[in-house]
């Protein structure tokens, strides 16, 4: 059984109201935020909060959560 692959467009933009927060948009819809504090990254997707060691891991977490909720 093969998995169906779907392309998504991901953008990370600065939040105009708070310079410490970056908005993560997938397919032009904001799905989460990433903020940094002392080299640690906090990810918020919906009501869930995650803590990651790098911005790259934080972005991957947003995409994982997005994919989970698309099923």
PDB file of N, CA, C and O in Angstrom, chain B, residues numbered from 101:
ATOM      1  N   UNK B 101       0.850  -1.174   0.000  1.00  0.00           N
ATOM      2  CA  UNK B 101       0.000   0.000   0.000  1.00  0.00           C
ATOM      3  C   UNK B 101       0.899   1.242   0.000  1.00  0.00           C
ATOM      4  O   UNK B 101       1.793   1.365   0.838  1.00  0.00           O
ATOM      5  N   UNK B 102       0.667   2.130  -0.910  1.00  0.00           N
ATOM      6  CA  UNK B 102       1.493   3.331  -0.970  1.00  0.00           C
ATOM      7  C   UNK B 102       0.777   4.502  -0.315  1.00  0.00           C
ATOM      8  O   UNK B 102      -0.451   4.587  -0.295  1.00  0.00           O
ATOM      9  N   UNK B 103       1.575   5.375   0.205  1.00  0.00           N
ATOM     10  CA  UNK B 103       1.009   6.589   0.815  1.00  0.00           C
ATOM     11  C   UNK B 103       0.836   7.647  -0.258  1.00  0.00           C
ATOM     12  O   UNK B 103       1.670   7.795  -1.151  1.00  0.00           O
ATOM     13  N   UNK B 104      -0.225   8.355  -0.155  1.00  0.00           N
ATOM     14  CA  UNK B 104      -0.445   9.475  -1.072  1.00  0.00           C
ATOM     15  C   UNK B 104       0.362  10.657  -0.583  1.00  0.00           C
ATOM     16  O   UNK B 104       0.278  11.035   0.586  1.00  0.00           O
ATOM     17  N   UNK B 105       1.139  11.238  -1.467  1.00  0.00           N
ATOM     18  CA  UNK B 105       1.929  12.400  -1.088  1.00  0.00           C
ATOM     19  C   UNK B 105       1.221  13.665  -1.535  1.00  0.00           C
ATOM     20  O   UNK B 105       0.602  13.728  -2.597  1.00  0.00           O
ATOM     21  N   UNK B 106       1.338  14.664  -0.684  1.00  0.00           N
ATOM     22  CA  UNK B 106       0.692  15.936  -0.962  1.00  0.00           C
ATOM     23  C   UNK B 106       1.705  17.040  -0.684  1.00  0.00           C
ATOM     24  O   UNK B 106       2.355  17.046   0.361  1.00  0.00           O
ATOM     25  N   UNK B 107       1.834  17.956  -1.605  1.00  0.00           N
ATOM     26  CA  UNK B 107       2.737  19.076  -1.389  1.00  0.00           C
ATOM     27  C   UNK B 107       2.032  20.164  -0.605  1.00  0.00           C
ATOM     28  O   UNK B 107       0.859  20.462  -0.829  1.00  0.00           O
ATOM     29  N   UNK B 108       2.786  20.756   0.333  1.00  0.00           N
ATOM     30  CA  UNK B 108       2.255  21.875   1.097  1.00  0.00           C
ATOM     31  C   UNK B 108       3.239  23.031   0.991  1.00  0.00           C
ATOM     32  O   UNK B 108       4.444  22.831   0.836  1.00  0.00           O
ATOM     33  N   UNK B 109       2.714  24.218   1.075  1.00  0.00           N
ATOM     34  CA  UNK B 109       3.550  25.421   1.031  1.00  0.00           C
ATOM     35  C   UNK B 109       3.670  25.948   2.458  1.00  0.00           C
ATOM     36  O   UNK B 109       2.671  26.252   3.111  1.00  0.00           O
ATOM     37  N   UNK B 110       4.912  26.050   2.927  1.00  0.00           N
ATOM     38  CA  UNK B 110       5.170  26.506   4.296  1.00  0.00           C
ATOM     39  C   UNK B 110       5.868  27.863   4.252  1.00  0.00           C
ATOM     40  O   UNK B 110       6.847  28.053   3.531  1.00  0.00           O
ATOM     41  N   UNK B 111       5.342  28.802   5.042  1.00  0.00           N
ATOM     42  CA  UNK B 111       5.963  30.123   5.185  1.00  0.00           C
ATOM     43  C   UNK B 111       6.124  30.411   6.671  1.00  0.00           C
ATOM     44  O   UNK B 111       5.252  30.089   7.477  1.00  0.00           O
ATOM     45  N   UNK B 112       7.241  31.017   7.017  1.00  0.00           N
ATOM     46  CA  UNK B 112       7.464  31.472   8.385  1.00  0.00           C
ATOM     47  C   UNK B 112       7.644  32.978   8.309  1.00  0.00           C
ATOM     48  O   UNK B 112       8.578  33.472   7.677  1.00  0.00           O
ATOM     49  N   UNK B 113       6.737  33.705   8.962  1.00  0.00           N
ATOM     50  CA  UNK B 113       6.792  35.168   8.906  1.00  0.00           C
ATOM     51  C   UNK B 113       6.798  35.729  10.325  1.00  0.00           C
ATOM     52  O   UNK B 113       6.322  35.093  11.266  1.00  0.00           O
ATOM     53  N   UNK B 114       7.340  36.921  10.453  1.00  0.00           N
ATOM     54  CA  UNK B 114       7.349  37.582  11.756  1.00  0.00           C
ATOM     55  C   UNK B 114       5.956  38.075  12.109  1.00  0.00           C
ATOM     56  O   UNK B 114       5.232  38.595  11.261  1.00  0.00           O
ATOM     57  N   UNK B 115       5.593  37.904  13.367  1.00  0.00           N
ATOM     58  CA  UNK B 115       4.304  38.392  13.863  1.00  0.00           C
ATOM     59  C   UNK B 115       4.394  39.912  13.964  1.00  0.00           C
ATOM     60  O   UNK B 115       5.269  40.424  14.663  1.00  0.00           O
ATOM     61  N   UNK B 116       3.516  40.644  13.289  1.00  0.00           N
ATOM     62  CA  UNK B 116       3.601  42.106  13.323  1.00  0.00           C
ATOM     63  C   UNK B 116       3.354  42.688  14.714  1.00  0.00           C
ATOM     64  O   UNK B 116       3.779  43.811  14.990  1.00  0.00           O
ATOM     65  N   UNK B 117       2.683  41.957  15.587  1.00  0.00           N
ATOM     66  CA  UNK B 117       2.392  42.499  16.915  1.00  0.00           C
ATOM     67  C   UNK B 117       3.433  42.114  17.968  1.00  0.00           C
ATOM     68  O   UNK B 117       3.434  42.688  19.057  1.00  0.00           O
ATOM     69  N   UNK B 118       4.325  41.153  17.671  1.00  0.00           N
ATOM     70  CA  UNK B 118       5.337  40.726  18.638  1.00  0.00           C
ATOM     71  C   UNK B 118       6.565  40.231  17.884  1.00  0.00           C
ATOM     72  O   UNK B 118       6.503  39.209  17.200  1.00  0.00           O
ATOM     73  N   UNK B 119       7.671  40.943  18.003  1.00  0.00           N
ATOM     74  CA  UNK B 119       8.870  40.612  17.233  1.00  0.00           C
ATOM     75  C   UNK B 119       9.520  39.294  17.660  1.00  0.00           C
ATOM     76  O   UNK B 119      10.365  38.780  16.927  1.00  0.00           O
ATOM     77  N   UNK B 120       9.162  38.731  18.810  1.00  0.00           N
ATOM     78  CA  UNK B 120       9.738  37.475  19.283  1.00  0.00           C
ATOM     79  C   UNK B 120       8.967  36.246  18.806  1.00  0.00           C
ATOM     80  O   UNK B 120       9.373  35.118  19.085  1.00  0.00           O
ATOM     81  N   UNK B 121       7.876  36.448  18.098  1.00  0.00           N
ATOM     82  CA  UNK B 121       7.041  35.336  17.641  1.00  0.00           C
ATOM     83  C   UNK B 121       7.045  35.277  16.122  1.00  0.00           C
ATOM     84  O   UNK B 121       6.910  36.292  15.438  1.00  0.00           O
ATOM     85  N   UNK B 122       7.205  34.051  15.610  1.00  0.00           N
ATOM     86  CA  UNK B 122       7.107  33.825  14.170  1.00  0.00           C
ATOM     87  C   UNK B 122       5.865  32.971  13.906  1.00  0.00           C
ATOM     88  O   UNK B 122       5.624  31.967  14.576  1.00  0.00           O
ATOM     89  N   UNK B 123       5.100  33.392  12.928  1.00  0.00           N
ATOM     90  CA  UNK B 123       3.887  32.672  12.536  1.00  0.00           C
ATOM     91  C   UNK B 123       4.245  31.642  11.474  1.00  0.00           C
ATOM     92  O   UNK B 123       4.976  31.945  10.531  1.00  0.00           O
ATOM     93  N   UNK B 124       3.731  30.428  11.627  1.00  0.00           N
ATOM     94  CA  UNK B 124       3.959  29.384  10.635  1.00  0.00           C
ATOM     95  C   UNK B 124       2.671  29.222   9.847  1.00  0.00           C
ATOM     96  O   UNK B 124       1.618  28.903  10.400  1.00  0.00           O
ATOM     97  N   UNK B 125       2.776  29.451   8.539  1.00  0.00           N
ATOM     98  CA  UNK B 125       1.615  29.337   7.654  1.00  0.00           C
ATOM     99  C   UNK B 125       1.806  28.145   6.733  1.00  0.00           C
ATOM    100  O   UNK B 125       2.872  27.963   6.145  1.00  0.00           O
ATOM    101  N   UNK B 126       0.769  27.342   6.615  1.00  0.00           N
ATOM    102  CA  UNK B 126       0.761  26.227   5.678  1.00  0.00           C
ATOM    103  C   UNK B 126      -0.410  26.452   4.747  1.00  0.00           C
ATOM    104  O   UNK B 126      -1.556  26.600   5.173  1.00  0.00           O
ATOM    105  N   UNK B 127      -0.092  26.472   3.469  1.00  0.00           N
ATOM    106  CA  UNK B 127      -1.108  26.747   2.433  1.00  0.00           C
ATOM    107  C   UNK B 127      -1.878  28.034   2.746  1.00  0.00           C
ATOM    108  O   UNK B 127      -3.104  28.081   2.645  1.00  0.00           O
ATOM    109  N   UNK B 128      -1.138  29.068   3.125  1.00  0.00           N
ATOM    110  CA  UNK B 128      -1.637  30.420   3.396  1.00  0.00           C
ATOM    111  C   UNK B 128      -2.563  30.514   4.605  1.00  0.00           C
ATOM    112  O   UNK B 128      -3.305  31.486   4.737  1.00  0.00           O
ATOM    113  N   UNK B 129      -2.528  29.516   5.488  1.00  0.00           N
ATOM    114  CA  UNK B 129      -3.321  29.546   6.715  1.00  0.00           C
ATOM    115  C   UNK B 129      -2.360  29.427   7.906  1.00  0.00           C
ATOM    116  O   UNK B 129      -1.523  28.524   7.936  1.00  0.00           O
ATOM    117  N   UNK B 130      -2.476  30.324   8.875  1.00  0.00           N
ATOM    118  CA  UNK B 130      -1.616  30.256  10.053  1.00  0.00           C
ATOM    119  C   UNK B 130      -2.043  29.074  10.907  1.00  0.00           C
ATOM    120  O   UNK B 130      -3.188  28.992  11.351  1.00  0.00           O
ATOM    121  N   UNK B 131      -1.093  28.149  11.133  1.00  0.00           N
ATOM    122  CA  UNK B 131      -1.415  26.932  11.885  1.00  0.00           C
ATOM    123  C   UNK B 131      -0.679  26.849  13.214  1.00  0.00           C
ATOM    124  O   UNK B 131      -1.027  26.023  14.058  1.00  0.00           O
ATOM    125  N   UNK B 132       0.338  27.694  13.418  1.00  0.00           N
ATOM    126  CA  UNK B 132       1.080  27.649  14.668  1.00  0.00           C
ATOM    127  C   UNK B 132       2.039  28.810  14.799  1.00  0.00           C
ATOM    128  O   UNK B 132       2.208  29.615  13.883  1.00  0.00           O
ATOM    129  N   UNK B 133       2.669  28.877  15.976  1.00  0.00           N
ATOM    130  CA  UNK B 133       3.661  29.917  16.225  1.00  0.00           C
ATOM    131  C   UNK B 133       4.919  29.289  16.806  1.00  0.00           C
ATOM    132  O   UNK B 133       4.880  28.225  17.425  1.00  0.00           O
ATOM    133  N   UNK B 134       6.034  29.978  16.590  1.00  0.00           N
ATOM    134  CA  UNK B 134       7.316  29.581  17.167  1.00  0.00           C
ATOM    135  C   UNK B 134       7.897  30.817  17.838  1.00  0.00           C
ATOM    136  O   UNK B 134       7.971  31.888  17.236  1.00  0.00           O
ATOM    137  N   UNK B 135       8.310  30.656  19.095  1.00  0.00           N
ATOM    138  CA  UNK B 135       8.995  31.748  19.781  1.00  0.00           C
ATOM    139  C   UNK B 135      10.262  31.198  20.417  1.00  0.00           C
ATOM    140  O   UNK B 135      10.341  30.014  20.746  1.00  0.00           O
ATOM    141  N   UNK B 136      11.257  32.071  20.588  1.00  0.00           N
ATOM    142  CA  UNK B 136      12.545  31.657  21.138  1.00  0.00           C
ATOM    143  C   UNK B 136      12.790  32.359  22.462  1.00  0.00           C
ATOM    144  O   UNK B 136      12.525  33.552  22.614  1.00  0.00           O
ATOM    145  N   UNK B 137      13.306  31.589  23.422  1.00  0.00           N
ATOM    146  CA  UNK B 137      13.686  32.145  24.714  1.00  0.00           C
ATOM    147  C   UNK B 137      14.919  31.406  25.197  1.00  0.00           C
ATOM    148  O   UNK B 137      14.864  30.205  25.463  1.00  0.00           O
ATOM    149  N   UNK B 138      16.031  32.117  25.313  1.00  0.00           N
ATOM    150  CA  UNK B 138      17.306  31.541  25.772  1.00  0.00           C
ATOM    151  C   UNK B 138      17.724  30.314  24.970  1.00  0.00           C
ATOM    152  O   UNK B 138      18.177  29.324  25.544  1.00  0.00           O
ATOM    153  N   UNK B 139      17.577  30.374  23.655  1.00  0.00           N
ATOM    154  CA  UNK B 139      18.023  29.281  22.800  1.00  0.00           C
ATOM    155  C   UNK B 139      17.095  28.093  22.754  1.00  0.00           C
ATOM    156  O   UNK B 139      17.417  27.087  22.122  1.00  0.00           O
ATOM    157  N   UNK B 140      15.945  28.180  23.409  1.00  0.00           N
ATOM    158  CA  UNK B 140      14.946  27.113  23.356  1.00  0.00           C
ATOM    159  C   UNK B 140      13.736  27.649  22.609  1.00  0.00           C
ATOM    160  O   UNK B 140      13.408  28.832  22.691  1.00  0.00           O
ATOM    161  N   UNK B 141      13.087  26.767  21.886  1.00  0.00           N
ATOM    162  CA  UNK B 141      11.990  27.183  21.025  1.00  0.00           C
ATOM    163  C   UNK B 141      10.677  26.603  21.517  1.00  0.00           C
ATOM    164  O   UNK B 141      10.560  25.400  21.751  1.00  0.00           O
ATOM    165  N   UNK B 142       9.694  27.476  21.671  1.00  0.00           N
ATOM    166  CA  UNK B 142       8.361  27.057  22.088  1.00  0.00           C
ATOM    167  C   UNK B 142       7.459  27.058  20.864  1.00  0.00           C
ATOM    168  O   UNK B 142       7.388  28.040  20.125  1.00  0.00           O
ATOM    169  N   UNK B 143       6.775  25.943  20.664  1.00  0.00           N
ATOM    170  CA  UNK B 143       5.876  25.774  19.536  1.00  0.00           C
ATOM    171  C   UNK B 143       4.454  25.702  20.075  1.00  0.00           C
ATOM    172  O   UNK B 143       4.172  24.944  21.003  1.00  0.00           O
ATOM    173  N   UNK B 144       3.561  26.492  19.489  1.00  0.00           N
ATOM    174  CA  UNK B 144       2.154  26.427  19.875  1.00  0.00           C
ATOM    175  C   UNK B 144       1.349  26.126  18.613  1.00  0.00           C
ATOM    176  O   UNK B 144       1.389  26.868  17.631  1.00  0.00           O
ATOM    177  N   UNK B 145       0.617  25.011  18.673  1.00  0.00           N
ATOM    178  CA  UNK B 145      -0.277  24.611  17.583  1.00  0.00           C
ATOM    179  C   UNK B 145      -1.620  24.313  18.223  1.00  0.00           C
ATOM    180  O   UNK B 145      -1.764  23.332  18.953  1.00  0.00           O
ATOM    181  N   UNK B 146      -2.597  25.155  17.949  1.00  0.00           N
ATOM    182  CA  UNK B 146      -3.902  25.002  18.595  1.00  0.00           C
ATOM    183  C   UNK B 146      -3.742  25.168  20.098  1.00  0.00           C
ATOM    184  O   UNK B 146      -3.212  26.177  20.563  1.00  0.00           O
ATOM    185  N   UNK B 147      -4.201  24.175  20.858  1.00  0.00           N
ATOM    186  CA  UNK B 147      -4.078  24.221  22.309  1.00  0.00           C
ATOM    187  C   UNK B 147      -2.836  23.489  22.811  1.00  0.00           C
ATOM    188  O   UNK B 147      -2.606  23.422  24.019  1.00  0.00           O
ATOM    189  N   UNK B 148      -2.036  22.941  21.899  1.00  0.00           N
ATOM    190  CA  UNK B 148      -0.853  22.165  22.274  1.00  0.00           C
ATOM    191  C   UNK B 148       0.401  23.029  22.258  1.00  0.00           C
ATOM    192  O   UNK B 148       0.595  23.853  21.364  1.00  0.00           O
ATOM    193  N   UNK B 149       1.254  22.824  23.269  1.00  0.00           N
ATOM    194  CA  UNK B 149       2.532  23.533  23.358  1.00  0.00           C
ATOM    195  C   UNK B 149       3.653  22.506  23.421  1.00  0.00           C
ATOM    196  O   UNK B 149       3.563  21.524  24.159  1.00  0.00           O
ATOM    197  N   UNK B 150       4.708  22.733  22.647  1.00  0.00           N
ATOM    198  CA  UNK B 150       5.860  21.847  22.584  1.00  0.00           C
ATOM    199  C   UNK B 150       7.126  22.674  22.794  1.00  0.00           C
ATOM    200  O   UNK B 150       7.142  23.875  22.525  1.00  0.00           O
ATOM    201  N   UNK B 151       8.176  22.030  23.273  1.00  0.00           N
ATOM    202  CA  UNK B 151       9.463  22.695  23.460  1.00  0.00           C
ATOM    203  C   UNK B 151      10.514  21.940  22.661  1.00  0.00           C
ATOM    204  O   UNK B 151      10.661  20.725  22.798  1.00  0.00           O
ATOM    205  N   UNK B 152      11.232  22.661  21.835  1.00  0.00           N
ATOM    206  CA  UNK B 152      12.239  22.065  20.959  1.00  0.00           C
ATOM    207  C   UNK B 152      13.580  22.753  21.154  1.00  0.00           C
ATOM    208  O   UNK B 152      13.650  23.857  21.695  1.00  0.00           O
ATOM    209  N   UNK B 153      14.655  22.089  20.704  1.00  0.00           N
ATOM    210  CA  UNK B 153      16.017  22.604  20.894  1.00  0.00           C
ATOM    211  C   UNK B 153      16.488  23.499  19.755  1.00  0.00           C
ATOM    212  O   UNK B 153      17.450  24.250  19.914  1.00  0.00           O
ATOM    213  N   UNK B 154      15.815  23.426  18.601  1.00  0.00           N
ATOM    214  CA  UNK B 154      16.230  24.266  17.469  1.00  0.00           C
ATOM    215  C   UNK B 154      15.002  24.740  16.708  1.00  0.00           C
ATOM    216  O   UNK B 154      13.912  24.184  16.841  1.00  0.00           O
ATOM    217  N   UNK B 155      15.202  25.774  15.913  1.00  0.00           N
ATOM    218  CA  UNK B 155      14.086  26.293  15.120  1.00  0.00           C
ATOM    219  C   UNK B 155      13.660  25.267  14.065  1.00  0.00           C
ATOM    220  O   UNK B 155      12.479  25.157  13.737  1.00  0.00           O
ATOM    221  N   UNK B 156      14.621  24.532  13.549  1.00  0.00           N
ATOM    222  CA  UNK B 156      14.304  23.502  12.555  1.00  0.00           C
ATOM    223  C   UNK B 156      13.411  22.411  13.164  1.00  0.00           C
ATOM    224  O   UNK B 156      12.432  21.993  12.545  1.00  0.00           O
ATOM    225  N   UNK B 157      13.748  21.951  14.378  1.00  0.00           N
ATOM    226  CA  UNK B 157      12.920  20.951  15.050  1.00  0.00           C
ATOM    227  C   UNK B 157      11.533  21.518  15.364  1.00  0.00           C
ATOM    228  O   UNK B 157      10.530  20.807  15.290  1.00  0.00           O
ATOM    229  N   UNK B 158      11.490  22.797  15.713  1.00  0.00           N
ATOM    230  CA  UNK B 158      10.207  23.441  16.007  1.00  0.00           C
ATOM    231  C   UNK B 158       9.325  23.467  14.760  1.00  0.00           C
ATOM    232  O   UNK B 158       8.128  23.191  14.837  1.00  0.00           O
ATOM    233  N   UNK B 159       9.906  23.792  13.634  1.00  0.00           N
ATOM    234  CA  UNK B 159       9.152  23.819  12.380  1.00  0.00           C
ATOM    235  C   UNK B 159       8.659  22.421  12.018  1.00  0.00           C
ATOM    236  O   UNK B 159       7.526  22.258  11.566  1.00  0.00           O
ATOM    237  N   UNK B 160       9.502  21.423  12.214  1.00  0.00           N
ATOM    238  CA  UNK B 160       9.092  20.042  11.949  1.00  0.00           C
ATOM    239  C   UNK B 160       7.912  19.645  12.845  1.00  0.00           C
ATOM    240  O   UNK B 160       7.016  18.923  12.407  1.00  0.00           O
ATOM    241  N   UNK B 161       7.911  20.111  14.082  1.00  0.00           N
ATOM    242  CA  UNK B 161       6.820  19.796  15.003  1.00  0.00           C
ATOM    243  C   UNK B 161       5.509  20.399  14.520  1.00  0.00           C
ATOM    244  O   UNK B 161       4.462  19.756  14.602  1.00  0.00           O
ATOM    245  N   UNK B 162       5.559  21.622  14.020  1.00  0.00           N
ATOM    246  CA  UNK B 162       4.344  22.256  13.478  1.00  0.00           C
ATOM    247  C   UNK B 162       3.808  21.428  12.309  1.00  0.00           C
ATOM    248  O   UNK B 162       2.604  21.191  12.216  1.00  0.00           O
ATOM    249  N   UNK B 163       4.691  20.993  11.427  1.00  0.00           N
ATOM    250  CA  UNK B 163       4.260  20.211  10.266  1.00  0.00           C
ATOM    251  C   UNK B 163       3.687  18.866  10.714  1.00  0.00           C
ATOM    252  O   UNK B 163       2.676  18.421  10.170  1.00  0.00           O
ATOM    253  N   UNK B 164       4.312  18.213  11.694  1.00  0.00           N
ATOM    254  CA  UNK B 164       3.784  16.942  12.209  1.00  0.00           C
ATOM    255  C   UNK B 164       2.364  17.121  12.752  1.00  0.00           C
ATOM    256  O   UNK B 164       1.470  16.328  12.457  1.00  0.00           O
ATOM    257  N   UNK B 165       2.175  18.169  13.543  1.00  0.00           N
ATOM    258  CA  UNK B 165       0.841  18.416  14.102  1.00  0.00           C
ATOM    259  C   UNK B 165      -0.171  18.725  13.005  1.00  0.00           C
ATOM    260  O   UNK B 165      -1.311  18.266  13.064  1.00  0.00           O
ATOM    261  N   UNK B 166       0.237  19.496  12.012  1.00  0.00           N
ATOM    262  CA  UNK B 166      -0.633  19.803  10.889  1.00  0.00           C
ATOM    263  C   UNK B 166      -1.053  18.510  10.185  1.00  0.00           C
ATOM    264  O   UNK B 166      -2.229  18.315   9.879  1.00  0.00           O
ATOM    265  N   UNK B 167      -0.084  17.635   9.934  1.00  0.00           N
ATOM    266  CA  UNK B 167      -0.376  16.372   9.241  1.00  0.00           C
ATOM    267  C   UNK B 167      -1.310  15.491  10.068  1.00  0.00           C
ATOM    268  O   UNK B 167      -2.204  14.856   9.510  1.00  0.00           O
ATOM    269  N   UNK B 168      -1.121  15.443  11.373  1.00  0.00           N
ATOM    270  CA  UNK B 168      -1.985  14.630  12.229  1.00  0.00           C
ATOM    271  C   UNK B 168      -3.447  15.070  12.144  1.00  0.00           C
ATOM    272  O   UNK B 168      -4.358  14.242  12.166  1.00  0.00           O
ATOM    273  N   UNK B 169      -3.654  16.360  12.049  1.00  0.00           N
ATOM    274  CA  UNK B 169      -5.017  16.884  12.050  1.00  0.00           C
ATOM    275  C   UNK B 169      -5.648  16.892  10.657  1.00  0.00           C
ATOM    276  O   UNK B 169      -6.815  17.256  10.508  1.00  0.00           O
ATOM    277  N   UNK B 170      -4.898  16.501   9.653  1.00  0.00           N
ATOM    278  CA  UNK B 170      -5.440  16.439   8.289  1.00  0.00           C
ATOM    279  C   UNK B 170      -6.072  15.092   7.994  1.00  0.00           C
ATOM    280  O   UNK B 170      -6.735  14.938   6.968  1.00  0.00           O
ATOM    281  N   UNK B 171      -5.887  14.125   8.855  1.00  0.00           N
ATOM    282  CA  UNK B 171      -6.407  12.768   8.614  1.00  0.00           C
ATOM    283  C   UNK B 171      -7.857  12.677   8.952  1.00  0.00           C
ATOM    284  O   UNK B 171      -8.458  11.612   8.811  1.00  0.00           O
TER     285      UNK B 171
END
